[in-house]
Amino acid sequence: MTSIGTGYDLSNSVFSPDGRNFQVEYATKAVENGGTAIGIRCKDGVVLAVEKIITSELLKPGANKRIATVDRNMGVVLEAYFPSIIKVSAGLVPDGRHFVSRARDEASSWRKLYKGPIPTAALASRLGGYVQAYTLYSSVRPFGVTAILGGWDSEAELPVDGQVGSGPKVGAGGKVEGARNGGPGLYMVEPSGLYWGYYGAATGKGRQSAKGELEKLDLASGTLSLEAGVKEAARIIYVAHEDTKDKSFELEMSWISSLDGPTKGRHEHVPKELHDEAEKAAKQYMEGEEDEKPAEAEKPAEGERMEE
């Protein structure tokens, strides 16, 4: 069976003999060539960060945002291939804008029906289904974007799993003693429509080095604070950028905290003071890494010491 896309990559609705959908694979590959984007789930909130490659000196700093607010308690960071200013009209980054528009429609629809903000997991499920629909028909193409969703869900206790009535004290439909409601949520939606919940998510060109740094943080333990998460996010973006050896870039970050935190449960961009502090610390870290490399290179090998 052939592993190349000849004859099987012309339509989005055709599988190859070995069960592959090449159009989806091409979309995923396009996303992997973009700048690095990460999300970090902290004990008291979520941090989103993205590496915006500067493709022209004429671009206005701070414009062309890649992190968008979907609802008051939720944001999304988009990773799309951004090859040049001319090619943007062909899609990919505009795909991300359409994705955000759909996400806002879903959040608005949920509010009208349920009189409250949409949970992060519910939005990820709806968007995953929407993106997956674009892999089923030959008249459309897959989304050229990977999205990382971050939000803070309400911690208010539900009557009985959101159902009407008192329900049984135990068993299906009843309350679970000691169960925690809401809290931070982090999901990543891929071009295939696949989505997973994460403690730390990364996509883009520097995703491998970013994932390695995220794993070192032991996010599953739930000990990382939101402010520390902002500084770690900045550092990881700089580490990932250094590995890809790409052009100059601009760091964009946002955060969502609990109702008692700095953002009061809202999705906001990181304040300039904290943003500058985190970026300064990241640059100092990278300078320290560069200083250690020459020292290691000058250190004599074990065999050379024995000869002396």
C-alpha positions as CSV (number, residue, x, y, z in Angstrom):
1,M,0.0,0.0,0.0
2,T,1.3,3.4,-0.9
3,S,2.2,5.9,1.7
4,I,2.3,8.9,-0.6
5,G,-0.7,11.1,-1.4
6,T,-0.7,10.6,-5.2
7,G,-4.3,10.3,-6.4
8,Y,-5.7,10.3,-2.8
9,D,-5.0,13.9,-1.8
10,L,-7.2,15.6,-4.4
11,S,-10.4,15.3,-2.4
12,N,-11.1,15.8,1.3
13,S,-13.6,13.0,1.4
14,V,-11.3,10.1,0.2
15,F,-9.2,7.8,2.3
16,S,-6.0,6.3,0.9
17,P,-5.6,2.5,0.9
18,D,-3.8,2.6,4.2
19,G,-6.6,4.7,5.9
20,R,-5.1,8.2,5.7
21,N,-6.8,11.5,4.9
22,F,-4.0,13.5,3.3
23,Q,-5.8,16.8,3.3
24,V,-6.0,16.7,7.1
25,E,-2.4,15.8,7.3
26,Y,-1.4,18.7,5.0
27,A,-3.4,21.1,7.2
28,T,-1.7,19.8,10.3
29,K,1.7,20.2,8.6
30,A,0.9,23.8,7.7
31,V,0.0,24.6,11.3
32,E,3.3,23.1,12.5
33,N,5.2,25.6,10.4
34,G,3.8,28.5,12.3
35,G,5.0,30.3,15.4
36,T,4.8,28.5,18.8
37,A,1.7,28.8,20.9
38,I,1.3,27.3,24.4
39,G,-1.3,27.1,27.2
40,I,-0.6,26.4,30.9
41,R,-3.2,25.3,33.4
42,C,-2.2,26.7,36.8
43,K,-3.8,26.0,40.2
44,D,-5.7,29.4,40.2
45,G,-6.1,30.1,36.4
46,V,-4.9,29.6,32.9
47,V,-2.1,31.3,30.9
48,L,-2.1,31.6,27.1
49,A,1.0,32.7,25.1
50,V,2.0,32.9,21.5
51,E,5.1,33.7,19.5
52,K,4.1,36.2,16.7
53,I,6.7,36.2,14.0
54,I,7.4,39.7,12.7
55,T,7.2,39.3,8.9
56,S,7.6,43.0,8.1
57,E,9.1,46.0,9.9
58,L,6.1,48.0,8.8
59,L,3.8,46.0,11.1
60,K,2.4,48.0,14.0
61,P,3.6,46.5,17.4
62,G,0.7,45.2,19.4
63,A,-1.6,44.9,16.4
64,N,-2.8,41.7,14.7
65,K,-3.7,39.9,17.9
66,R,-3.5,36.1,17.9
67,I,-5.3,35.7,21.2
68,A,-9.0,36.4,21.3
69,T,-11.7,36.6,23.9
70,V,-14.6,34.2,23.2
71,D,-16.6,34.9,26.4
72,R,-15.9,36.9,29.5
73,N,-14.4,33.8,31.2
74,M,-12.7,32.3,28.2
75,G,-10.0,33.0,25.6
76,V,-8.5,31.2,22.6
77,V,-4.9,31.3,21.2
78,L,-4.7,30.5,17.5
79,E,-1.7,28.9,15.8
80,A,-1.8,29.2,12.0
81,Y,0.8,29.3,9.3
82,F,1.7,32.9,8.6
83,P,4.1,32.6,5.6
84,S,3.9,36.2,4.4
85,I,1.7,39.3,4.3
86,I,0.7,38.5,0.6
87,K,-0.4,34.9,1.2
88,V,-2.6,35.6,4.2
89,S,-5.6,36.2,2.0
90,A,-5.4,32.6,0.8
91,G,-6.5,31.4,4.3
92,L,-5.0,30.0,7.5
93,V,-4.8,33.1,9.6
94,P,-8.3,34.1,8.3
95,D,-9.3,30.6,9.2
96,G,-8.5,31.4,12.7
97,R,-10.7,34.5,12.7
98,H,-13.6,32.4,11.4
99,F,-12.9,29.9,14.1
100,V,-13.1,32.6,16.8
101,S,-16.3,33.9,15.2
102,R,-17.9,30.5,15.4
103,A,-16.7,30.1,19.0
104,R,-18.3,33.4,20.0
105,D,-21.6,32.3,18.3
106,E,-21.5,29.0,20.3
107,A,-20.9,30.9,23.6
108,S,-23.7,33.3,22.8
109,S,-26.1,30.5,21.9
110,W,-25.3,28.8,25.2
111,R,-25.9,31.9,27.2
112,K,-29.3,32.5,25.6
113,L,-30.4,28.9,26.3
114,Y,-28.8,28.2,29.7
115,K,-28.5,31.8,31.1
116,G,-24.8,31.4,31.9
117,P,-21.3,31.1,30.4
118,I,-20.5,28.0,28.4
119,P,-18.1,25.5,30.2
120,T,-14.7,25.1,28.6
121,A,-15.3,21.4,27.9
122,A,-18.6,22.1,26.2
123,L,-17.1,24.7,23.9
124,A,-14.2,22.4,23.0
125,S,-16.7,19.7,22.1
126,R,-18.8,21.9,19.9
127,L,-15.8,23.4,18.1
128,G,-14.2,20.0,17.7
129,G,-17.4,18.8,16.0
130,Y,-17.6,21.9,13.8
131,V,-13.9,21.6,12.6
132,Q,-14.4,17.8,12.0
133,A,-17.3,18.5,9.7
134,Y,-14.8,20.3,7.4
135,T,-13.0,17.0,6.9
136,L,-16.0,15.1,5.5
137,Y,-17.0,16.8,2.3
138,S,-15.1,17.3,-1.0
139,S,-16.5,20.8,-1.4
140,V,-14.6,22.1,1.6
141,R,-11.1,21.9,3.1
142,P,-9.9,21.4,6.6
143,F,-9.2,24.4,8.9
144,G,-5.5,25.4,8.7
145,V,-5.4,26.3,12.4
146,T,-4.9,24.7,15.8
147,A,-6.6,26.4,18.7
148,I,-5.8,26.3,22.4
149,L,-8.9,27.1,24.6
150,G,-8.5,28.3,28.1
151,G,-11.2,29.3,30.6
152,W,-12.4,29.4,34.2
153,D,-15.7,27.6,34.8
154,S,-18.1,28.6,37.6
155,E,-17.4,26.9,40.9
156,A,-21.0,27.3,42.1
157,E,-22.5,24.0,43.3
158,L,-25.1,22.6,40.9
159,P,-28.4,21.3,42.3
160,V,-28.1,17.8,41.0
161,D,-25.6,17.5,38.1
162,G,-27.5,20.3,36.4
163,Q,-30.8,18.4,36.4
164,V,-34.2,19.3,37.7
165,G,-35.4,17.9,41.0
166,S,-33.7,16.8,44.2
167,G,-32.4,13.4,42.9
168,P,-31.1,10.5,44.9
169,K,-28.5,11.0,47.6
170,V,-26.2,8.4,46.0
171,G,-25.9,6.8,42.6
172,A,-26.5,8.0,39.1
173,G,-27.9,11.5,39.0
174,G,-27.1,12.3,42.6
175,K,-24.5,14.5,44.2
176,V,-21.0,13.3,44.7
177,E,-19.6,14.2,48.1
178,G,-16.6,16.4,48.0
179,A,-16.7,16.8,44.3
180,R,-15.2,20.1,43.0
181,N,-17.1,22.1,40.5
182,G,-15.6,24.3,37.8
183,G,-12.1,25.7,38.0
184,P,-9.5,26.1,35.2
185,G,-9.9,24.3,31.9
186,L,-7.5,23.9,29.0
187,Y,-8.2,22.2,25.7
188,M,-6.6,22.0,22.3
189,V,-8.6,21.6,19.0
190,E,-6.6,20.2,16.0
191,P,-7.4,20.5,12.3
192,S,-8.9,17.0,12.3
193,G,-11.5,18.0,14.9
194,L,-9.7,16.0,17.6
195,Y,-9.6,17.7,21.0
196,W,-8.1,16.8,24.4
197,G,-7.9,18.3,27.8
198,Y,-4.4,19.3,28.9
199,Y,-2.4,20.6,31.9
200,G,0.0,22.1,29.4
201,A,-0.5,22.3,25.6
202,A,1.9,23.4,22.8
203,T,1.7,23.7,19.0
204,G,3.6,25.3,16.2
205,K,7.2,25.0,15.0
206,G,8.8,24.9,18.5
207,R,6.2,22.6,20.0
208,Q,8.7,19.8,20.8
209,S,11.0,21.9,22.9
210,A,8.0,23.7,24.4
211,K,6.5,20.3,25.5
212,G,9.8,19.3,27.0
213,E,9.8,22.5,29.1
214,L,6.2,22.1,30.1
215,E,6.8,18.6,31.3
216,K,9.5,19.8,33.7
217,L,6.9,22.1,35.5
218,D,5.0,19.1,36.9
219,L,1.7,20.8,36.1
220,A,-0.4,17.8,37.2
221,S,0.5,18.5,40.9
222,G,-1.4,21.8,40.8
223,T,1.2,23.8,42.6
224,L,2.1,26.4,40.0
225,S,0.6,29.9,40.7
226,L,-0.9,32.1,38.0
227,E,1.8,34.7,38.2
228,A,4.6,32.1,38.1
229,G,2.8,30.6,35.1
230,V,3.0,33.9,33.2
231,K,6.8,34.0,33.8
232,E,7.2,30.3,32.8
233,A,5.1,30.9,29.6
234,A,7.4,33.7,28.5
235,R,10.5,31.7,29.2
236,I,9.2,28.7,27.3
237,I,8.3,30.8,24.2
238,Y,11.8,32.2,24.2
239,V,13.3,28.7,24.5
240,A,11.2,27.4,21.7
241,H,12.1,30.4,19.5
242,E,15.8,29.9,20.2
243,D,15.6,26.3,19.0
244,T,13.8,27.2,15.7
245,K,16.3,30.0,14.9
246,D,13.4,32.0,13.4
247,K,13.0,35.8,12.7
248,S,12.4,38.3,15.4
249,F,9.1,37.9,17.2
250,E,6.6,39.6,19.5
251,L,5.4,37.9,22.6
252,E,1.6,38.0,23.3
253,M,0.1,36.6,26.6
254,S,-3.2,36.5,28.3
255,W,-4.6,35.0,31.5
256,I,-7.8,34.0,33.3
257,S,-8.0,33.8,37.1
258,S,-10.5,32.7,39.6
259,L,-13.1,35.2,41.0
260,D,-10.7,36.0,43.8
261,G,-7.7,36.4,41.5
262,P,-6.3,39.4,39.5
263,T,-8.7,39.1,36.6
264,K,-11.9,38.3,38.7
265,G,-12.8,35.4,36.4
266,R,-12.4,37.3,33.2
267,H,-10.1,36.7,30.2
268,E,-7.7,39.6,29.8
269,H,-4.3,40.3,28.3
270,V,-1.5,40.2,30.8
271,P,-0.8,43.7,32.3
272,K,2.1,45.5,30.7
273,E,4.1,45.7,33.9
274,L,3.9,41.9,34.5
275,H,4.4,41.2,30.8
276,D,7.6,43.3,30.7
277,E,8.9,41.7,33.9
278,A,8.2,38.2,32.5
279,E,9.9,39.0,29.2
280,K,12.9,40.5,30.9
281,A,13.3,37.4,33.1
282,A,13.0,35.2,30.0
283,K,15.8,37.1,28.2
284,Q,18.0,36.9,31.2
285,Y,17.5,33.1,31.3
286,M,18.4,32.8,27.7
287,E,21.6,34.9,28.3
288,G,22.5,32.7,31.1
289,E,22.1,29.6,28.9
290,E,24.4,31.1,26.3
291,D,27.0,31.9,28.9
292,E,27.1,28.3,30.1
293,K,27.7,26.8,26.6
294,P,31.2,28.3,26.1
295,A,32.2,27.2,29.6
296,E,31.1,23.6,28.8
297,A,33.0,23.7,25.5
298,E,36.2,24.8,27.3
299,K,36.0,22.0,29.9
300,P,38.6,19.3,29.1
301,A,37.4,15.8,28.4
302,E,38.1,12.9,30.8
303,G,40.6,11.3,28.4
304,E,42.5,14.5,28.0
305,R,42.9,14.9,31.8
306,M,44.4,11.4,32.0
307,E,46.9,12.1,29.3
308,E,48.1,15.2,31.1
